[in-house]
Amino acid sequence: MGERFGNDGVLSAEMIAGLMQSGEIAGADISRLQPASLDLTFGLRAWRVRASFLPSMERTVAARLQDGLAMQAMDLSADAVFERGCVYLVELNERLALGDELIGAANPKSSTGRIDVFVRLVTDYGAAFDEIPAGYIGPLYAEISPRSFSIMARADSSLNQLRLKQGTFRLDDEQLALLHSETRLVDHDARIDGGLGLSVSLSGDDQLIGWRARRHSALIDVDKIGVLDPHDFFEPIGPQKYGFIILDPDEFYILASKEALVIPPDYAAEMTPISPGLGEFRVHYAGFFDPGFGWSKDGGSNGSRAVLEVRSHDAPFVLEDGQLVAKLVYERMAARPEKLYGAGIQSNYQGQGLKLSKHFA
């Protein structure tokens, strides 16, 4: 493992571009490259389906659709509405023919998670969402389920992203602690246990500590940037007198981490949920953090806070200021990307505090 690209790790944009040129990634647009990932794009075909499904290790996605799961075919050559509370399957433009040394992982884009759209990658013969096994050859699909808001999209819209990796790439706790001693990764004390612990901020001098999604809002066009009034879609949440909020079941919240994060240029990171035993809630649909997030060449950056997309499960749940809500795992890059997050690539969330998706003014 690792011989092909010289080093184990997450492939950089330049390495992914090489796979596009060789035909191992077909149908991709080079303008959709990020420092350590590729934005995947809608093709022309989609289906409203009866339920979420995996094809299993014995079936293709197309075969499962013929089993009666497809309710309605959709043509994405024109604007299409994806209704809140429904499940859809979209055929993506990209197709893979990976070598045996590469595996893939997918996640919703940051802007997708912040409008509460649940997106997962599906492959032929797939036994798990968002995972692409070594040597995979075949098409890619996105399962889409808007939770709070109905959305409008079309061919070439993009809601999720792909990372490719080889060899041994994830840092263990000892390696992560060493990296933190060399390059300070958070502006608070580092809680390292199966990754870098992140806590939620619910207090302070700010007049705004979060947002809660409104019900029965208008459509969100996923391709229109900076056009929506936040108050039409979200209710602002001010500082909490007693330092906690009660999460209502089936409500969606945008909150922020106490910690400001730094992802050094030779690393990428992914946010993962904490153990369900620590609370009945889910945090962060969008898990990828690119090299350079919160980092500056002159060392002047204090990092960028992580935005937390929070949804309670079946019962109301008290979330305390400073409570552990997620972990960040760091992964080595196989090579440093030529352009880092925020460095001239129109990154939307560099230096962020509490920030809604790019669709909002």
N, C-alpha and C positions, 0 to 999 in steps of 0.2 A: 504494500500500500504506500502511496505517496511518491512513487518513482516517476510517474508521468509528469507531474507538475513540480517536482523537486522537493516540495515540503508538504507535510500533512497540514490540513486546516481547511477553513472556509475559502472557497474560490472567490477571487476578486472580480470586479467588473471586467477587467482586461482578459482574464481567463475565461469568463463566461462568453465574452465576445469571440474568443477563439473557438469555442464549441459551436457557436452560431455559424461561424465561417466554415467549419468542417462539416456541418450538417447534423451534428449530434443534437443540436437544438434547432428545430425547424419552425418556421412561422413566427419567429420573434422579431421584435422591432428594436434595433440597437438604441434608439432614443429612450427606451424604457429601462435601461440599465441603471441600477443604483450602485453605490460603492461595493456592496457585498451581496447583491441580490438582483433578480430580474422581475419586474412587474409583469404579471400575466394578464392577457387581454381576452375579452369576449370574442368568440366567433359569431357566426350568423344564426346558430341554432340554439334554442333553449326549450325546456319543458317544465311546465308546472307538474309536480309529482305529488303522489298521495302522502309520502312520508320520506324522511331521511333514510338512506340505505347505503350499505357497502356491497359491492358486487361479490365478495368472498373470493377465496383463492382459486375458485373453479370457474368463474364467470367473468365476462366482459361487462362494461357498463351498458353497452348497446343491448346485450342480451337481457339484462335485468329490466331495462325500459320496456322490452317487449313482453315482460311477464305481467303487464297490467298496472305497473307502477306509474306510468306516464298518464296524466289526465288531459293535458293540452299542450300541443306544440306551439312554439312562439318563434316568430321571425324577428331577428334583431337588426335587420337592415334599416329599420325605422325605430323611433322611440318606443320603448316597451316599459310598462309599469310592473314592478315587483311588489306585490301587496304585503303589507304587514301581516304577520301570522301565518304566511304560506311558505311552502318549501319549493325551491326551483333547482333545476340542474342546467348548467350552461356549458356547452362545448367550447373549450378555449382554442385560441388560434395556435398555440404552441404544441409541439409534439417532440418527444424525446427518443433518443437512441443512445443511452448512456453506456459507457464502458463499465467493466466489473469493479473498477476502483472507486466509483462515485456513487454516493447516495444523495437523496434530495429531501428537503424539508420545506414546508409551506406554512404561511401565516397570513391572516388578513393584514392589509396595509393599515397604517396608523389612522388614516382618515376614515377607513371603513369601520374600525372598532369604535371610533368616537361618535358615529351616528347609529351605533347599536345594530349593525348588520352582521349576522353570524355567517361566516364564510369558511368552508373547508374544501381542501383539494381532494379529488377522487381520481383514482387510476383504475385501469383494467386489472382484474384479479387482486384488487386491493383488499387487505384485511384490516387496514387502519387508515383513518383520515390523516391528511397532511404529511404522509410519509411516502417516499419513493425509494424502492429497494435498489440495490446495486444492479446494474445491467438492465434496467427497465427500458423496454421499447414499446411505445404506444402513445395514445392520445392522453390529454389531460382534461379534466372537467372541474367545475367549481359548483359546489352545493351552496345555495344562497337562501338565507332565511331572515328577512328584515324583522326586527323585534319591536322597535318603538315607532319607526316611521316607514311609510311606504316610499320606495325610491323609483327613479326613472333612470334607465340605462339603455345602451345600444351596443352594436358591434364596435369593438376596440375600447370600450370602457374597461377599467381595471379596478378590481377590488382586493386582489391578493397577490402575493409575491413568493418567489422561489429562491431558496439557497441551495447550493451544491457543495458537498464536503467530501474530503477523502482522509483516510487514515485516522489517527488519534488526534482529536482537536479540542476536546473540552478540558478546561482546567479543573483539577481537584482543589479541595479547600486549601491545602498547603501551598499549591502554586498560586492560587488566588490571593492568599495572604501575602505572599512574596511580591506579587504584582502591585498590590495596594501599598506596600512599604516603599516601592520604587516610584510609583505614579499614583498619587492619592485618588482613589476611585469615587469616594463620597466625601461630602463636607461634614458628615457626622462620624461618630465611631462606627467602624465597619463591623457588622454582625455577619460572620461567615460560618455557615453551617449548611452544607449542601448547596452552596451558592451565596450570593450577597443579599442579605435580607433588606427588604424595603418596607417602610411603615407609612401610614396615611397621615396627612396633615389636616387637622380640623380646627385649628386655633391659630392665633397670631393677630397681627395688626391689620391684615388685609380685610377689606370690606366684603370680599367674595372668597369663599373657601370651596365652592362646588356648584354644580348644576344638576337639576333633576329633570328628566325628560317629561314634556307635556304629552298628554294623550290627544288623539284626534287632530294632529297637526297636518299641514299641507305636505305635498310631495317634495322630496329632495332629489334634484338632478345631480347625479354623482360627478358629472363632468363640468359643472359650473362652479367657479371658484370665487369666494368672497362676496356672494350676492345675497345671502340670507340674513335676516335679523335674528340674532340668538334668542331673543325673548319670545319669538313666535313658536319656538320649538323647545325651549328649556326655561325652567323656573330657577332663578338664582338662589343660592343658599349662602346665608351670611354666617359669621363666626358663631359657634355654639357655646352658649353660656356655661354648660357643664362639661364641655369637652368631648361630647359624643353626639352621634346622630343615630336614629333608629331607621334602619333600612326596611322599607316596606316590600313585601313579596311582589315580584313581577314589575318592580319599578327599576328604572335605569338611572345611574348616577355617574357624573364625571367629577372625579376628585384628583388630588395630586399627592405625590410622595413628599415626605418631609425631607428626604435626602435629595441633593443635587448630584447627578451622576456624571461620570466621565468614562467614555469608551476610548482608550488610546488607539492610535492609528493602526497598530498591528494586531488588533483584536476586534471581534464582533461579540455581540451579546444577545441573549434571548430571555425574555421574562417568562417565568413558569409559575403556575399556581402553587400555593402552599397546601399542606395536607388538609383535607376536608375536616379533619378532627379539630382544627383551630378556628373554625367558623363556617357558618352556613351561607357562604357567598362565593361568587366567582369574580375574579379581577383580571382585567386586561385580555381582550380578545387578540390584540395585535402585539406580537411578542418580539419582533426583530429590532435590534438597535445596531445601527451601522457604525463602522470605524469613524472616529472623529466626533461622535455625538457628545456635546458638552465639553469638547476639548479645544484648546487653542494653542497654536505653535509657540506663542510667547509665554505660555503658562499663566496668562491673566484670567482665564475663564474659571469660574467657580462651579462649573457644571450646569446641567439642565435637569430640571425635575421631570420625573416620569409622570405622565398623565395616566390615571387609573380609571378604567371602565368597569364599574361595579354593579353587580346585580345580585340581590338576595335570592335565596332558594325558596323553600316552602313556608318559612315562618319569618315573622319580623325579627331582626337581628340588630343588636347594639354594636356599633362600630366606634371604638374609642380613639381619641387622638393619640398618635404614636403607636397604634397597634400594628403588628406585623401582618402584612397582607399579601406579599409576593416575594419571590426570589429571582435574582438575576444571575444567570450562568454565563460565564465568559468563555469564548472559544478563540483559538488562535486563527489568524488569517494564514492562508498558504502563501500569500504575498500581500504587501501593503498596496492598496488601490492608489492609482494616480491622483484621483480626486476623492477627498474625504467628505463626510457628511457636513453640509453647511458651507463648504468651500467652493462657492461659485456654481453650485448645481441647484439653486433655488429650493433648498431644503426648507420645509414649512415650519419645523418645530425646534430649530436650534435656539438655544438660550431661553427655552420656554419656561413659563411658570404654569399656571392653570390655563389651558388653552383648548378651546373647542376645535373641531375639525376645520380644514381649510375652506369648507363650503360657506362659512359664516364670516360676515363682515367684522 
